[in-house]
């Protein structure tokens, strides 16, 4: 028996587009002599959550798409879409459909104990959605279990074909002595990335065919015979290089976010720092240099080295590069606001004005040329609010919003391994926003290695102050960092969409903005007395 696996990059709500791709793959499968073609969960409607699950017009369009696909598909198929909720007024739910030789689409609903079974080419095939694979094996004789999935990428170790991630599927294959065909969705959808990585397992639990990671992929396997040989040419193992996997995930997320939202080009502000350099490099890999526009916006505190580094980066990437200084509007803002600010604009207000002028520049270019503004922030800065609201927090998409600063440096070094694109001076220099004379990030933050260790343990590991102090971290520093994380929630809610790659992004975390809870390390009697005296003086 030959089964085609169609790992489709579906676009949410683009029913005609998804239908066209699905039918093209079905035609190819028929030409290859396949007996059955399998698609992922949500293949015809795109990954759906939130409000669309309550949309009657969306559900009606999904029904029409399934009906049309079934009527035109040249071979039996199993495909994912939506169906009405179980009860009147319930939200729509994910569903698998079997499209038979008569051009009909049959909804496959599991009951409490059994998976639905269809017969194709003399084989009995159990059909399930991803979460149903853990059901007990069907009591009927079954030759194949087909799984339609939309398993998202969530950082290292989460790709379907990585070691340790196939335990349940292998158990199903070996215990039931059945073939398991897993077809996973691929593509970027707002904060989520679907990695693909479809596969076919033999009854011995061996991967005999595999789909690529982070790419739309079509493959046909005729391994479903007892004397099947292992064809390594069909197998696409997960890359062992964690940086490459992360880069490919982010590249797919960026490319799909831009193109699926009907943009073709992006504009990115180049400061000569690591974050903007990496964002521009990723954009070139995802979209092509001709679709990436860099803008240098030097100000009164920009170093000549940073300007030269940005120029070198633009030249290495082959992107269009403009230089528009901010000195004139910056001087005008200081003059106009001086009286209202007590005689002079100083401190944080003076710093933030610079970042907001730069964002005005980028938005003007975006509005004029139809380019999407690419945000260059990272998770470390977002965690503690080390950014300017309506300045460097603005933009339509933040590809590195769930990537720590230390990871940014690792990615830059890795990307330069294929040929230097990011000037080494950008990687080597101490990080700085250059908003005041001699500014360094570490003037106000712990070293990023330490900050990232604390934040990652707190956010992804759910560790509190006491836990971190037991691990050896300084209590004062941890208390301050955790307070900053809590206090920056309002700012994070106004930051752009960022693809989740850490396992627990800030979008997943969901802490409230208005939140007076705080953890404080134990105080000695002398410290309590000093704090009380300081409070009295402030009154």
N, C-alpha and C positions, 0 to 999 in steps of 0.2 A: 504494500500500500504506500502511495506517495502522498505526503501532506505538505502543503505550502504554508509557510509562516510569513505573514505580512505585518511587519513591525512598522506601523504607520505613524507619521507625525501629524496628528489631526489638529485642526484649529477650531477652538470652541465657537460654535454657532455658524461656522462656514460650511453649511450642509452641502451646497453644490460642490465646493472644493473637495471636501472629504469624500463625497460620493464618487467624484471623478477619479481620485487617487485609488480608492478601493476597487472600483471597476477595472481600472487599468491593471492593477495587481492581479485581480481575478482572471482577466484575459491572459496575462502572462502565465499564471498558474495552469490554466487550461492548455495553453500551448506547450507547457512543460510536461503535460500528461499527469498532472496531479489529480488525485481522487477527491481531495478536500482542501479548502483553504481556511485558515484560521486567522482572525484579526484580534486586536486587543480590546479590552474594556474601553468603552466610550469612542470607538473608532469612527462612528458616523456623526457624532455630535460634538466631539472634543471633550476634554476633561471638564466636568461640570460640578460646581458646588454653589453654595449660598443661594442667592435670590432666583437664579434661573431654574432651580428645581421646583419653584412654585409658579413658574411662568406657563400659563396655558398655551399661548402662541408658540413658545419654544418647544413644548412637548408635542404639539400638533405637527410642527415642522420635523421633529425627530421621527414621528410615526410615518410621515410621508417619505422620508429618506429611507427608512427601513423597507417600506413597501416597494419603492422604486429599485433599490438595490437588489432585492429578492427577485424581482421580475426580469432584471437584466443580467444577473450573475450567471455565467456559463457553466458553473459546476457547484456542487454542494458547498456551503460555507457556514461558518460559525462566526458571528460578528457582534460587537458590543454597541449598545446605544442606551436609550432610556425607555422606561415603561411607566404607566400610572402607578401611584401609591397603592398600597394594599387596601386602604379604606378611602371612602369618599372624602375629599378635602386634604388627603395626605400629600406630601411632597412627592415628586417623581423620584424614581430610584434607578440605579444601574441595572441593566438587564442584558442577558445573552439571547440571541436569536439564531435559530437554525434555518437556513434558507435551503429548501430542498429542490429536487429536480423539477418539481411542478411550478417553480417560481413563487412559492409561498414562504412567508416568514413565520416561523413557529416560535412563540415565546417559551423559553426554557426556564421553568421555575423549580428550584429544589424544594422538597418538602423538609420536614424536620429531621428525616433520617436518610433520605436517598437523594442522589444527584440524578437529573434527567439523563436519559440515555437515547442516543440516536444510532442508526445503523447506516454505515457507508462502506461500500466495497466489501461487504461480508464481515466487517469489523464492528464490534459493539463499542461505542465511544461515549464515555461519561463526560458531561460538560459542567464546568464550574467557573464562577468568578473567583478572583484571588482569595478572598477571605473564606471561601467554602472548601478550599483544598484540605483543611484540617478536619473535614467531616470524616466519619468512619467510611472505610471503603464500601462501595455499593455491594449489596448482597448478591445481585445478579452477576453473572460472568461478564467481565469487562476486559477488553483488549487494550484500550487507550483511555487515558484521562487527559482532556484538553482544558487548559486553564487560561481564561481571559483575564489579564491583569492591568492595573495602572499603578504599579508600585513606584513611588517617587524616590529620587536620589536624596540621601540625607547624610552625605559625608562618607569618609573612608569605611569600607566594609559593608556598604548598603547596596552595592550593585548586585543584581540578581545572579550573575555568574561568578561572583567572587567566592573563594573558599569559605565555607561556614554558613553561606547564605542559602544553600539548597537543602538543608537538613530535612525539612518537612516534605519537600518534593521527592527527595531520595528515599525517605521512609515509605512514602506512598508507592513509589515504583517497586522497591524491593519487597515490601510486605505483600503487596497485591500482585506482584509479578506482572505489572502492566507498563506500557510505555506512557510517559508523561510529556505532553507538549505544552510549554508555557509560552504565551505570546504577550509581551509587555509593551505598553504604550511608550512612545518616545516623543521628546519635545519639551519646550519651555512653555509654562502657563503661569504668568505672573510670578508668585513666590515659589512655585513648584517646578522641579525639573524631573522629567520622566526619562530614565536612562536607556530604555530598550533592554538589550541583553537577553533577548528571548532564547529559548533552548529546547532541546529534545533529549529526554533521558531514556535509556534502555531499561528493561526490567532488572538489570544488574546495577542500576544506579549510576551508569556512566553517561557523561555528556557526549552525545554523538553528533550533535549539530548545534550551532550557536549563532545568534545574531550579534551584530556589532553594537558597541556602546555609543550612545549619544548621536546616532545616525539613523535615518530612515533606512530600512533594510528589508529585502525580500529574499527568501531562500526556500528551496524545495528539498525535502529529505525523503528518500525512499528506504529509510533504515528500519521501517516497521515490519521486518521479517525475522524469523527466528535465527537465520544464519547471517544476519547483518554484520558486515565488517565495520570497523571504526574508521571513518574518513576524517582525518585531522584537518583537511583543507576546509571543511565546513565549520570547524569550531573556531570561534573568536573568543579566546580567553580574556578575562579582565586584565588590563595592564597592571603590572605590579607597581608602576611608578605613581605614587599618590599625587604628586604635583601634576603630572600629565592628566590623570583622571579628573582632578579638580579643575584644571584649565579647560579640558574638553567640556565639562559640565557647564562652566560659566560661559564658554563660547557659544554653546547651544542656547543657553538661557538668553543671552544678549541678542543673538541673531534672530531668534523667534520673537522676542518681545518687540524688537524694532520692526521686523517685516510683518508680523501678524497684526500690528497696530497701524499698518499702512504707511510706515516711514521707510525711507531708503538710506538716509544719511544721518550721521550724528555729529554734534559739535562738542568739543571737550576743552576746558581751560587747562593750559599747560603751565605749571608753576615752576618746573624744574625739580619737583619732588617725586618721591617714589609712587605715590598714589595715582597722580595724574598720568605719570609715565606708563604705569601698568594698565590703566584704563584705556589709554590710547592704543597700546600694543594689542590688548585683547580685542578692541574694536576693529583694528586692522585685520586680525586673524578671523574675526567673525563676519565682517562685512566687505573687506577689501579696502585698500588704501584710498581708492578714489571716492569712497563714501564716508571718509573720516576727515573732519576739519578741526585743526588745532588753532587755539587762540592764546597767545601770550599777552598777559596784561600786567606788565611790571608797574610797581608803585614805588613810593619813596624809600621803602625798606627792602626792596628786592635786591638781592646781591647780583653782581655782574656774572658770577659763576652760575647762578640758577638760570639766568637768561640764556647764557651760552649753552648750558646743558639742555634746555628746552629746544633750542634751535637744532642742536645735534640730534636729539631724539626725533624731531620732525623730519630731518633729512634722512636719518636711518630708516624711518618707517615709510618714507615716500609720500607723506600726506601734505595737503595744502595747509600752509601755516601763515597766520596773520599776527602782527604785533600792534596792540592798541594800548598805550599807557593809560593809567588811571589818574595821573598827577593833577590834571586840570579839574576834573569833577571833584576830586578829593579836596583840593584847595577851596573850591566853591562851597562844598558841604561844610567845611570847617568855618568858613566865613559866615555863611548864612545861619548856622546853628549856634554860633559862639554866644550870643546874648542869652538865648533860651537855655543854654547849658551852663550858665553861671559865669560867663566871660570867656570860656574856652572849652573846646571839645577835647576831652582827655580820657585816658585809661581804656577800658573795654569798649566804650562807645566809639572811640577813635579807631580801634582795631576793627570793629565790626562794620563800620562804614566802608572800609576798603573791600571786604568780602562781598558786601551787598552791591557795590558799584560793579564789581566783576560779574556778578550774576545778572545785573541789568544789561551789561554788554552781551552776555551769552544769550539772554532771552530775546534781545533785539535781533541778533543774527538768526535765532531760531524762528522768530515770527516773520522775518524778511525772506528767508530761504527755505523754510519748511523743514529745518533740521531738528532732530530730537536732541535735547540737552542731556548729556551723559553725566551723571553724578559720579564723583571720584572718592567718596567716603569709604571708610572701613568700619568693622565691628568694634574695634578697640575705642575709636573716637566716639562712635555712636553710643557705646555703653556708658561713657562718663560725661557725655554732652560736650565734648571738646570740639565744637564746631559752631558756626554762626548760623542761627536760624534766619531763613530767607537769604542766606549767603551761600556758603558752600554746602548747606543741606539741601539746596534746591536741585531740580532736575527731574527727569521723567523716570529714570531707572538707575539703580545703584548696583552694578554687577558684583561689587566687592563688599556690599553692606553686611554680609554674614561671614566675612573673612577677616581674621585678626591681622594686626599690623605685622607681627612676626611672620605670619604666613605670606604677607605681601612681599617681604624681602626674599623668602624662600622661592616664591613663584618667579620673581624677577631673575634670580640666579639661574633657576631651571630654564626659563625661556631663553636666556642668553646662551644656553648650552647648544642651541641650534644655529648660533651665529649672533654676535653681539648686536642687539637693537637698542637696549636701554644702556646709556652711557654708564660706565662703572662709577663715575663721580656721583651720579644720582643715588646709586646703591650705597656708596660709602659715606656720604655726608650725613651729619646729624640731622634728624628730622626737624623741620621748622616751618611754621606758616608764614614767617617773615612779615609780621604785622606790626612789629616794633623793633627798634634797634637791638641787634644781637639776640633776637628771640630764638629760643629752642623749646621744643615740646616738653623736654624734661625739666624746664623751669617750673612747670605746673603739674606734671604727671610723674609717676614712678617710671623707671625704665620700662620700655614696652615688654621686655621678656617677663618682668615681674607683674606688670599690669595684666597682661594676657593670661598669665597663669592664675591670677586671682579671679578675673572676670569669667574665664572659661569654667573654672571649678564652681563658681557661684551660679552662673546661668545654665550651663549644660549639666553640671553635676549637682545642682540644687544645694550646695554647701553654704552654710551660714557662717557668721562671725566665729562662733565657738569652734566649729569644725576646722576652719582655716587656721585659727590660732593653734589648734592641736597639731596641724601639719607643719607648724613652724613659721608661719607668716606673722609679721609684726602686727600687733593688735591695732595700733594707731592707724597704720596704713590701710589695713583691711577695713576698719570702720569708716575711714574717709572714702575709700573706693566704693564700698557698698552703698554709702549714702549718696554718692554721685550717680551710681547706677539707678537708684530709686528716683532721685530728683530729676533725672534726664528723660523720664518717660514721656512727658508732655512734648519734648522736642522730637523724640523718635516717632511719635504719632504723625508728625508733619514731614517726615523724611520720605524719599521715594520708595517705590517697590524694590525689594531686594530678594534675589533668589536664595532659598534656604539650602545651605550646604554643610551646616555644622551638626545637624541632628536636633538642635533646639535654637531656632532663630528668635529674635525679639518679637516677631510676629506670632510665633508659636507660644511664647511665654505668657503674653496676655495679662500683665500686671496692670492695675488701675493707675490712672494719672493722679487722681486725688487719693493720697495714701500717706498717712502720718506715721505708719509703722517704721521703726528704725531699730537697728541692733547697735548696742554700745558695749564696749569691753568693760569689765569691772573697774571701778575707780577706787583708788586709795582714799582714806579720809582727807589727806592733804590735798589731793587733786580736787575732791568735791568742794573743799573750802575755797580753793583758788577759783574754781568755776563760779561759785556763788558770789565771790567778791567781784569778778569780772562782770557778771550780770548786773550787780548793783551799780557798778560804775557806768555801765551802758544806759541804765535808767536815768 
